[in-house]
Amino acid sequence: MKRSANYNTKQREAILSYIISLDGTHVTAAQILQHFANEEIPISRPTVYRHLEKLTVSGKIRRYTTDGITAACYQHVDSGVDCHEHVHLKCEDCGKLMHLECEKLNEIQNHLSNRHEFRVNALKTVFYGQCANCIQRLDKHMESQQGGRKPI
């Protein structure tokens, strides 16, 4: 029985190490499973979800859900980054979730707080659209459909 508990600790550490290696990039459970499959490291779906839950509860990673429909994503908790201070951008094409720190948005948040007595919950504030990679991919696709001509 001790061997199993030790094995699970190794799996938990492997999952955490992988998430840390992403340097702040968000990752879904499916992406974690795919990573370990690509590395030919056997780890089951229930094991990944169990350890993600434990790592979230322990405060080592943060769990994000944006719309209640798409899969949750996870990010290593960096002591120097506070998600309460910035909003998030969610790509509707690839699902990437990004942090956005922008002085203009800080001005809007301050305005809403001071002028309208409304405090924005930045942790749950998400702007939806397309990331640069997906825009570029779409532009290339459009060009190829038009025979290499750029739209006017």
TIDO-912233 format. One record per residue (C-alpha): residue number from 1; residue in one letter; x, y, z. Coordinates in steps of 0.1 Angstrom, whole numbers, plus 5000, padded with zeros to 4 digits. Example, Ala and Ser with C-alpha at 12.3 -4.5 7.8 and 13.67 -1.06 7.14 Angstrom:
REM residues 2
     k   r     xx     yy     zz
     1   A   5123   4955   5078
     2   S   5137   4989   5071
This chain:
REM residues 152
     k   r     xx     yy     zz
     1   M   5000   5000   5000
     2   K   5028   5024   5007
     3   R   5042   5018   4973
     4   S   5010   5030   4957
     5   A   5010   5062   4978
     6   N   5046   5069   4968
     7   Y   5038   5063   4932
     8   N   5009   5088   4934
     9   T   5033   5113   4949
    10   K   5056   5108   4919
    11   Q   5027   5113   4895
    12   R   5016   5144   4914
    13   E   5051   5158   4913
    14   A   5053   5150   4875
    15   I   5020   5168   4869
    16   L   5031   5198   4889
    17   S   5066   5199   4873
    18   Y   5049   5199   4839
    19   I   5026   5227   4848
    20   I   5055   5247   4862
    21   S   5075   5242   4830
    22   L   5048   5259   4811
    23   D   5059   5292   4827
    24   G   5025   5307   4834
    25   T   5007   5292   4804
    26   H   4973   5277   4812
    27   V   4967   5240   4804
    28   T   4937   5217   4804
    29   A   4935   5182   4819
    30   A   4933   5168   4783
    31   Q   4965   5186   4774
    32   I   4982   5172   4804
    33   L   4971   5137   4795
    34   Q   4983   5143   4759
    35   H   5017   5155   4772
    36   F   5023   5123   4793
    37   A   5010   5101   4765
    38   N   5035   5117   4741
    39   E   5062   5112   4766
    40   E   5050   5075   4770
    41   I   5045   5080   4807
    42   P   5014   5060   4818
    43   I   4990   5081   4838
    44   S   4952   5077   4839
    45   R   4926   5104   4834
    46   P   4912   5099   4870
    47   T   4947   5102   4884
    48   V   4953   5135   4866
    49   Y   4920   5149   4878
    50   R   4926   5137   4914
    51   H   4960   5153   4915
    52   L   4948   5185   4898
    53   E   4922   5188   4926
    54   K   4948   5182   4953
    55   L   4972   5207   4938
    56   T   4944   5232   4935
    57   V   4933   5227   4972
    58   S   4970   5230   4983
    59   G   4973   5263   4965
    60   K   5001   5251   4942
    61   I   4980   5256   4911
    62   R   4950   5277   4902
    63   R   4919   5264   4884
    64   Y   4901   5286   4859
    65   T   4866   5281   4845
    66   T   4855   5308   4821
    67   D   4821   5299   4808
    68   G   4809   5267   4824
    69   I   4810   5250   4790
    70   T   4846   5246   4780
    71   A   4871   5226   4801
    72   A   4887   5241   4831
    73   C   4923   5251   4828
    74   Y   4951   5252   4853
    75   Q   4981   5274   4860
    76   H   5010   5272   4884
    77   V   5006   5298   4912
    78   D   5035   5321   4910
    79   S   5039   5341   4942
    80   G   5047   5372   4921
    81   V   5015   5371   4900
    82   D   4981   5381   4914
    83   C   4951   5372   4892
    84   H   4930   5397   4911
    85   E   4949   5425   4894
    86   H   4943   5417   4857
    87   V   4917   5403   4834
    88   H   4919   5374   4810
    89   L   4916   5369   4773
    90   K   4901   5337   4760
    91   C   4906   5326   4724
    92   E   4874   5312   4710
    93   D   4893   5292   4684
    94   C   4921   5274   4702
    95   G   4909   5279   4738
    96   K   4940   5296   4750
    97   L   4936   5317   4782
    98   M   4959   5347   4786
    99   H   4965   5373   4813
   100   L   4960   5409   4803
   101   E   4977   5437   4822
   102   C   4969   5470   4806
   103   E   4969   5505   4821
   104   K   4938   5514   4801
   105   L   4918   5485   4816
   106   N   4931   5496   4851
   107   E   4917   5530   4843
   108   I   4883   5515   4834
   109   Q   4883   5494   4866
   110   N   4892   5525   4887
   111   H   4865   5545   4869
   112   L   4839   5519   4875
   113   S   4849   5517   4912
   114   N   4851   5555   4918
   115   R   4823   5568   4896
   116   H   4798   5540   4896
   117   E   4806   5523   4929
   118   F   4812   5489   4912
   119   R   4842   5468   4918
   120   V   4851   5444   4889
   121   N   4861   5409   4898
   122   A   4892   5406   4876
   123   L   4896   5369   4884
   124   K   4863   5362   4866
   125   T   4865   5389   4839
   126   V   4872   5373   4805
   127   F   4872   5389   4771
   128   Y   4865   5365   4743
   129   G   4879   5368   4708
   130   Q   4908   5354   4687
   131   C   4945   5352   4697
   132   A   4973   5363   4674
   133   N   4981   5328   4663
   134   C   4945   5320   4653
   135   I   4942   5354   4635
   136   Q   4974   5347   4616
   137   R   4962   5311   4608
   138   L   4928   5325   4596
   139   D   4945   5352   4575
   140   K   4967   5326   4558
   141   H   4937   5304   4551
   142   M   4918   5334   4536
   143   E   4948   5343   4514
   144   S   4951   5307   4502
   145   Q   4914   5307   4494
   146   Q   4918   5339   4473
   147   G   4948   5327   4454
   148   G   4974   5346   4475
   149   R   4956   5379   4472
   150   K   4950   5400   4503
   151   P   4915   5413   4508
   152   I   4910   5450   4500
